[in-house]
Amino acid sequence: MSKRTLSVEISGNGSRHPRTDESNPDTAILNAAQEGDRKAFVEIVRRYEQTVYSFAFKVCRDRDKAAETLQDTFVNVFRKLHQFDRRSKFTTWLYSIVANNCLMKHRRSKLDEARMSLSDIPPHGDDDDSRSHPPIPVWKSTPLDGVMRQELRTQLDDAIAKLPLEYRAVFIMRDVEGRPAEETARVLRLSVPAVKSRLRRARVFLRNQLTEYMTS
């Protein structure tokens, strides 16, 4: 996996924030970075760059875009770290920046990915309603980087790439990353019902895409 060299210019001083959750090993480094410690910020980049790149690649489905998102994310983190108020986990705040950067790049690119007619799927029921639909595979138990057979992994990867980005981001956070619906909603700035609706439609779409493979 190749990544562009991350280069973030560090200058200026952050503002002081209350020292909270001292049991968290990241607390001290976050406090120091918010107070303008350059080495502390570099350490934050070191600790989280692989997490950011991995999530960005899963959402963007493109290595160059993921590398650009990695760069942009830490530029945003550096500029806005003083705004992080500890009301949410640092990773939640970080994921929201990554997701926003991915969505902005998608809008700017004007590339309309193979949008299937997800809007035609009836919005009744929630994401775990099995009364009117066949069971949907529990994707989070077989992540893309797990022990799935290569052929199925390729088929699933291709199917995920066809999802519209707003559905793909929900699916990645919920079923690949295993994030709770509430955290996904905060990161993507959606309501929990909207997250459930998009997740259900994404699952139905992926199930339909893989039906022939799964039943052969």
C-alpha positions as CSV (number, residue, x, y, z in Angstrom):
1,M,0.0,0.0,0.0
2,S,1.6,3.2,-1.1
3,K,0.9,6.6,0.4
4,R,2.0,10.0,-0.6
5,T,4.4,11.5,1.9
6,L,2.4,13.4,4.5
7,S,3.7,16.9,4.8
8,V,2.0,19.3,7.2
9,E,3.5,22.7,8.0
10,I,3.2,23.3,11.7
11,S,3.2,26.9,13.0
12,G,1.6,29.0,15.6
13,N,0.2,28.0,19.0
14,G,-3.0,26.3,20.0
15,S,-5.3,27.4,22.8
16,R,-5.5,25.7,26.2
17,H,-8.3,23.1,26.8
18,P,-9.3,21.4,30.0
19,R,-7.4,18.2,30.7
20,T,-10.0,15.5,30.8
21,D,-10.0,11.7,30.8
22,E,-6.4,11.3,32.1
23,S,-6.8,7.5,31.9
24,N,-6.9,7.8,28.1
25,P,-3.3,7.4,26.7
26,D,-4.0,10.0,24.1
27,T,-5.1,12.7,26.6
28,A,-1.6,14.0,27.3
29,I,-0.5,14.1,23.7
30,L,-3.8,15.9,22.7
31,N,-3.4,18.4,25.6
32,A,0.2,19.1,24.5
33,A,-0.8,19.5,20.8
34,Q,-3.6,21.9,21.6
35,E,-1.1,24.0,23.6
36,G,1.1,24.3,20.5
37,D,3.6,21.5,21.0
38,R,4.8,20.6,17.5
39,K,6.3,17.2,18.5
40,A,2.9,16.3,20.0
41,F,1.1,17.0,16.8
42,V,3.6,15.0,14.8
43,E,2.9,12.1,17.3
44,I,-0.8,12.4,16.6
45,V,-0.2,12.1,12.9
46,R,2.0,9.1,13.5
47,R,-0.6,7.4,15.7
48,Y,-3.6,8.0,13.4
49,E,-2.3,8.3,9.8
50,Q,-2.8,4.6,9.0
51,T,-6.4,4.7,10.5
52,V,-7.2,7.8,8.4
53,Y,-5.7,6.4,5.2
54,S,-7.5,3.0,5.7
55,F,-10.9,4.6,6.3
56,A,-10.4,7.1,3.4
57,F,-9.5,4.4,1.0
58,K,-12.5,2.3,2.0
59,V,-14.8,5.2,1.3
60,C,-13.1,6.8,-1.7
61,R,-12.1,3.4,-3.4
62,D,-9.1,5.2,-4.9
63,R,-5.5,5.3,-3.6
64,D,-4.8,8.8,-4.9
65,K,-7.9,10.2,-3.4
66,A,-7.2,8.4,-0.2
67,A,-3.7,9.9,-0.1
68,E,-5.1,13.4,-0.8
69,T,-7.7,12.9,1.9
70,L,-4.9,11.8,4.4
71,Q,-3.0,15.0,3.6
72,D,-6.1,17.3,3.8
73,T,-7.4,15.7,7.0
74,F,-4.3,16.4,9.0
75,V,-4.1,19.9,7.6
76,N,-7.7,20.3,8.9
77,V,-6.8,18.7,12.2
78,F,-3.9,21.0,12.7
79,R,-6.0,24.1,11.9
80,K,-9.0,23.0,14.0
81,L,-7.5,21.1,16.9
82,H,-8.2,24.0,19.2
83,Q,-11.9,23.4,18.4
84,F,-11.9,19.8,19.7
85,D,-13.8,20.1,23.0
86,R,-13.7,16.5,24.2
87,R,-17.5,16.1,23.9
88,S,-16.9,13.2,21.6
89,K,-14.1,10.7,21.2
90,F,-11.1,12.0,19.3
91,T,-11.6,9.2,16.7
92,T,-15.2,10.3,16.2
93,W,-14.1,13.9,15.5
94,L,-11.3,12.6,13.3
95,Y,-13.6,10.4,11.3
96,S,-16.0,13.3,10.7
97,I,-13.2,15.3,9.1
98,V,-12.2,12.3,6.9
99,A,-15.8,11.7,5.9
100,N,-16.3,15.4,5.1
101,N,-13.1,15.5,3.0
102,C,-14.2,12.4,1.0
103,L,-17.6,13.8,0.4
104,M,-16.3,17.2,-0.7
105,K,-13.8,15.5,-3.1
106,H,-16.6,13.4,-4.5
107,R,-18.8,16.5,-5.2
108,R,-15.9,18.4,-6.8
109,S,-15.0,15.6,-9.0
110,K,-18.4,15.6,-10.7
111,L,-18.0,11.9,-11.3
112,D,-21.3,10.2,-11.0
113,E,-20.5,6.7,-9.9
114,A,-22.8,3.9,-11.2
115,R,-25.8,5.0,-9.2
116,M,-28.2,2.2,-9.1
117,S,-31.8,2.8,-8.3
118,L,-31.5,2.6,-4.5
119,S,-34.3,5.2,-4.2
120,D,-36.6,2.6,-5.7
121,I,-36.2,0.3,-2.7
122,P,-39.2,0.8,-0.4
123,P,-38.2,2.5,2.8
124,H,-40.4,0.4,5.1
125,G,-38.9,-1.4,8.1
126,D,-35.5,-0.8,9.7
127,D,-32.1,-2.3,8.9
128,D,-32.7,-5.6,10.7
129,D,-36.3,-6.3,9.5
130,S,-36.3,-9.9,8.3
131,R,-40.0,-10.4,8.0
132,S,-40.3,-9.2,4.4
133,H,-36.7,-9.7,3.2
134,P,-34.4,-12.7,3.1
135,P,-31.6,-12.7,5.7
136,I,-28.8,-10.3,4.8
137,P,-25.2,-11.5,5.4
138,V,-23.6,-10.0,8.5
139,W,-20.8,-8.2,6.7
140,K,-19.0,-7.0,9.8
141,S,-18.1,-10.6,10.6
142,T,-16.2,-10.9,7.4
143,P,-14.3,-7.6,6.9
144,L,-12.6,-6.9,3.6
145,D,-9.1,-7.6,5.1
146,G,-10.2,-10.8,6.8
147,V,-10.1,-14.4,5.7
148,M,-12.7,-14.2,2.9
149,R,-11.8,-16.0,-0.3
150,Q,-10.2,-13.7,-2.8
151,E,-12.9,-14.2,-5.3
152,L,-15.7,-13.2,-2.9
153,R,-13.5,-10.3,-1.6
154,T,-13.2,-9.0,-5.2
155,Q,-16.9,-9.4,-5.9
156,L,-17.8,-7.5,-2.7
157,D,-15.2,-4.8,-3.3
158,D,-16.6,-4.2,-6.8
159,A,-20.1,-4.1,-5.4
160,I,-19.2,-1.6,-2.7
161,A,-17.5,0.6,-5.3
162,K,-20.9,0.9,-7.1
163,L,-22.7,2.3,-4.1
164,P,-23.3,6.0,-4.1
165,L,-20.9,7.6,-1.7
166,E,-23.4,8.6,0.9
167,Y,-24.6,5.0,1.2
168,R,-21.1,3.6,1.0
169,A,-19.9,5.8,3.9
170,V,-22.7,4.5,6.1
171,F,-22.0,0.9,5.1
172,I,-18.3,1.2,5.7
173,M,-18.8,2.7,9.2
174,R,-21.5,0.3,10.3
175,D,-20.6,-3.0,8.7
176,V,-16.9,-2.8,8.0
177,E,-15.7,-0.6,10.8
178,G,-18.3,-1.8,13.2
179,R,-19.2,1.7,14.5
180,P,-22.4,2.2,16.4
181,A,-25.4,3.8,14.6
182,E,-25.2,6.8,17.0
183,E,-21.5,7.5,16.2
184,T,-22.0,7.0,12.5
185,A,-24.8,9.6,12.7
186,R,-22.6,12.1,14.4
187,V,-19.7,11.6,12.0
188,L,-21.9,11.8,8.9
189,R,-24.2,14.5,10.3
190,L,-27.3,12.4,9.9
191,S,-30.1,11.2,12.1
192,V,-30.0,7.7,13.4
193,P,-33.1,6.8,11.4
194,A,-31.4,8.1,8.3
195,V,-28.3,5.9,9.0
196,K,-30.5,2.9,9.5
197,S,-32.4,3.6,6.2
198,R,-29.2,4.0,4.2
199,L,-27.6,1.0,5.7
200,R,-30.7,-1.2,4.9
201,R,-30.7,0.0,1.3
202,A,-27.0,-0.5,1.0
203,R,-27.3,-4.0,2.3
204,V,-30.1,-4.9,0.0
205,F,-28.2,-3.5,-3.0
206,L,-25.1,-5.5,-2.1
207,R,-27.1,-8.6,-1.5
208,N,-28.7,-8.2,-4.9
209,Q,-25.3,-7.7,-6.5
210,L,-23.9,-10.8,-4.9
211,T,-26.9,-13.1,-5.2
212,E,-25.6,-15.0,-8.2
213,Y,-22.2,-15.6,-6.6
214,M,-23.7,-16.5,-3.2
215,T,-26.2,-19.0,-4.6
216,S,-24.0,-20.6,-7.3
